[in-house]
Amino acid sequence: MADDRGSSAATVMLAFLGGAAIGAVAALLLAPQTGRESREQLRGYARRAEDNLRDMASRAGDAVEEVVEEGKEFVDSKKAVLREAFDVGREAMKRERDRLRGEERS
């Protein structure tokens, strides 16, 4: 469930950034300014978009690391439970085998 929300949020954010970029380009193409001013403005938008994407990638990487760590902890806890159950079952089998051997001798 948490993965779905994170994926949806990333999709919405990328759609927003894509729409903003398209809007910015359209505004620059239609704006009454010189080519030089438009290019400088585009460079500024590109730098900000790059910074935003790097920030998002960093946050996504952190989120992935956190989920992986939680997954490892979950698996470790389940392994411990299974190991404990296996040991209890093995001990019960041993007691039953010993009980049946005792009945055979009687």
Helices and strands as residue ranges (DSSP letters): H 2-30, H 35-105
